[in-house]
Amino acid sequence: MARVPPHGTLRAGGRPLGIVLIIVSALFFSTAGVFTKGVSADAWSVIFWRGVFAACLGIVYLTMMGRLRDEVRRMGRVGWLLAVIYASGTAAFIPAFKMTSVANVALIWASAPVLAATLAWLWFRQTVSTGFAVATAMVVLGTSVIVWGSVGESRLTGDLLALWMTVMMVLIMTLYRCFPYAPTTLPTVVASLILLPIAGGLTDPLQVSPQDTVLSALFGVSFVVASVTLSEGSRHLAPGETALLSLSETPWAILLAVLILAEIPAGQTLLGGAIIMAAVIWYQWVMLRAERVRPG
C-alpha cells in the first residue's frame, strides 16, 4: 500500500535516481499480497509479527538517519492521529488479502490518487475540472464493478476492507497536505505498536510456526524498505510523477499473485480494474503535464 509523502524542494539532477527508487518501492509494496497469503497463520498473527519487525526496523532507520529525536518532537496531535489512521488501515489491509483476491485489493487501492483528489476538492474547495469529474466517475464505476462481482460470494467482505484501507490512506495523504511538517516514519512505527496488544488479544502469535514467523519478518522488512525508498525517491520527483510511477505496484502485485499463488483474477475484476487503471493513469498523466508547465 504505497503512500505518496509530502514533498520538499526537488533535488537537482536526481530525477533518474528518483525514478529508480520509486519503482523499487512499488516492487516491494507489491509483495504484500503474496506475503499475507503465503503465511498460513491468521491475519492478526501476520499483523502482530509484521508489526514487531516493522516497528523495530523503523526505529533503527530513524536512529541511523539521525531523525528519531526530530520526529518525536514533531509527533504532536497530528502525528498521533496519523498513527491511529495508519493502524485502522493496516487492520483492514491484511485481512482483506485473506478474504479476497490480491487483484481485487490491488485494483481497489489503485483508485487512491483520484479518491485523494476528490477528498482534496471537498476539503480545500478546489476548482473541479471536467477531466477530474470524468476520472472520478470512472473510478467509482470500476470499483462498483469489482465489488459487485463479489456480491453473494465470500470475497465481498475483503473488498469492503480493501475499500476502507484505501479511504484511510487517502485521508492520510490529505492530512499530510494540511500538515506537511508532520513526521513521516514515526507514525507508522506507532501504528504497529498500537496494533500489537490488539493482535495479541485476538490471537496467539506465539503459536505461529517458525516458517510463518520468518515470512512475517520478511514482510516487515519489505514494508520498511518500500516506505524508505518511496520517501527518498519522492524527494527527487514532482508529486504527479511520483504518483504515476507508484501505480506500477498494481500490475506487479497481480503478476506475483498469478506466478506464485496461481491466483487468476475474475472477469469482473479485470473489467473493473481496467476502468480504474485507465482513469487513474490518464488523470495522473494530465496532472503531471500540468506540473511540468506550471511556472516556478
N, C-alpha and C positions, 0 to 999 in steps of 0.2 A: 504494500500500500504506500506508494510514493507520495510525498508531500513536497510542494514547491515552497521553500522557505523564503523569508523576506530578503530582498536584495540590497546590497550596498552599492558602492561605486564599482563599476566593472573594471577589472584589471586589464590593462593594455597588453596586447599580444598574447593573451592567454586563451583565446577562443578555441583553438584546436584541443588544448588540454581540457577545457570545459566540456567540449563535446564528448571526449573520451570518458571523462568522469561520469557524466550523466548517463551515458549508455551502459557503463559498468554498473551504476546504481540501479538502472532498470533491470539489468540481468539478475542482480542479487535479489531485488524485490520480487521478481517473477518466480522465485523458488518457493514462495510462501505456501502455495497450494500443495506442491509436491512434498515439502517437509511435513505439513499438517496431516496429509492423508497417508504419508509414509510411516507415520507413528501410529501404532495400534492402540495406544492409550487414549483415554477420553480427552475431549477438548480442554477441560480445566487442568488436567495434568500437563498438557502441552503449554498452556498459558503459564502455569507455575514455573516449569523448568526453563522455558524460553525467557521468562521474566527475570529469573535468577541470573542467568548468564548475560542477558542484555543489560541489566542494571549494573552488574559488575564491570563489564566492558565499557559501558558508557561513562562510569566514574573514572576508570583508568584513562580513557581517552581525554576527558576534560582535564584530568590532572597532568597528563603528559603535555597537553597543549597550553597549560597554564591558565585555563579558563574556568576552573571549578569555583574559585572564590568569587569571580565576577558574576557567574551565572547564579550562584547562591544569593548574592547581593541583589540581583535583578529579578528574582523569582516573584515576590510580591503576590497580590491577589490574582493578577492576570496569569502569572506562572502557575499558580495552583489551579486556577480554572482550566488552563490548558491541560494540566496533568489529569484532571478529572475527566475531561472530554476525551483525551487520549485513552484513558482506561476504559471508558464506555465503548469507544470504537474497537479497541482490542478485544473486549469481552464479546463483541458481536462478530468480529473478523474471523477469529479462529474457529468458533462453532459453525460459522457459515460454510467454511470449506468442508466440514464434516457432514453437513446436511444437504449440500447441493453440489453441482459440478464446479470444477475450477474455472471453466469457461464462463459460467453464469456469474460467478463472483468477479472475475477479471473484467468482464464486459460491463457489468453494472458500475464497477469502480471507474471504468473509462469515461463515464459521463461526468466525473467530478469537475473538470475545468469549466464546462458550461454551467453546471449547477452552482459553482463558485461565483461565476459572473452574474448569475441570477440573484444570488444572495447579496452580492455587492450592489446590484441595482436596487434591491429592496432596502438595503441598509443605508447606502450612500445617496440614493435617489439620482443615480447617473442617467444620462440620456440613453434611451434604448434605440439601437439601430434596427433596421429591417432584418439584416443578416443575423443579428443576435436573436431576434424573435423566432426566425426560421430555425436556427440551430437548436434553440431551447425546445421548440415544438417537436423537432426530430428526435431529440434525446428522450423526451417524455414518451414519444411513440415507441422508440426502440426498447426502452426499459419496460414499458407495458407489454410489448410482445414477448419479451423474455419471461417476465413474471407470469403472464397469462399462460404460457406454455407449461408452467409448474403447478397451476391450479389443479387440484384433485390428485396431485402427486406428493410424494414426501419431500420434494425439493422446495416447496413454497416457503416454508419457514426459513430455510437457508437463504433464499433470495431476499426475503424481507430483512434478515440480519445483515446481508451484504449492502442493502439499501441504507439501513441505519448507520452502518460503518461509514458509508460514503458521505452521508449527511454530516456525521461527526467530523470527518476530515475536512469537509468543505467549511464547516464552522470554524475549524482551527485556522484554515487559510485566511478567512475573513478577519479573525481576531488578530492574526499577525499583521494584517494590513492596517488595522486600527492601532496596534501597539507594536511597531516594527522593532523596538528595542527589547522586547520580551526575550528571555532565554530560549534557545532552540533545542538544546540537548537535554538539559536537566529535567524539563517537564516529562520527557519520555522515560527517564530513569525513575522519577517519582511515580509515574503511571504504573510501571512494572511493580514497584514496591507496594502500591495501593492494592494491586490485584493479588499479591502473594497470600495474605491471610484469607481473602475471599476464596481463592482457589483451594487453599489448604482446608477450608471448612466444607467445601463442596465435593472434594475428592481426597484420595490418599496418594499424594505424589510419591511417597516412599515405596509404594508397591509397583511403580513403573519399572520395567525391565531395563537392564544396563544399556541395551541397544537403543531403546526409545529415549533414554536419558541423553545418550550421545547425540542422537538425531536432534533432540530439542536444544541441546547446547549449540550444535552447528546452526540451527535455526536462529538462535540468539546472536551468534557471531555474524551470520548473513545479514540480519536486520541492522546491526550496528554498522557494518561495512557499507550497506546500502544507504543508510542515513548520512554517514560521514561523506561519502563520495557525492551524494546529492547536494549536501550543504556546500562542500568545497567547489564542486563543478558549477553550481548556480552563481558563484561569485564572478565567473568569467563570461557569463552569457546574459542576454536580455531575458526578462521573465517569460515572454511568449515563446522564445526558442527553447528555454528550459522545459516548459510545459509540453511543447510539441515533441521534443526528444524523449521525455518521460513516458509518453504514450507507447513507446516501443515495449514497455513492460507487458502490455496486454497480449500481443501475439506470442511473445516469448513464453508467457505463463500457459497459454493454451497449447503451444507446441510441446512444452515439457510434460504437460498432463497427458498428451497423446502418446509421446515416446516412452515415458517412464511408467505412467499409470494405466496406459491403454484406455484412456477416458475420451471417448469420441463425443463432441458436442452434439446436442439435439438440433434438429432442423430449425425450430423456432428460435433457439439460442443464436444460431448462425445468422438468421434473418434479422432479429432484433439487434445483434451485435454489429452487423454490417451497417445498419441505420445509425447506430450510436457512433461508431468509428468514423463514418463519413461526415456526420455533423460536427464532431469534435475536431477532427483533423482540418476540416475546411475552416471552421471558426478560428482555431489556433493559428492557422496559416494567415488568415486575414489580419488577426491581431499582431502577428509577427511583422507583417508588411507595414502595418501602421506604426509599430515601434521603430522600424528602420528609417521611415521618412519623417518621424517626429523631430522637430528642431531640438538641438541640445542633447 
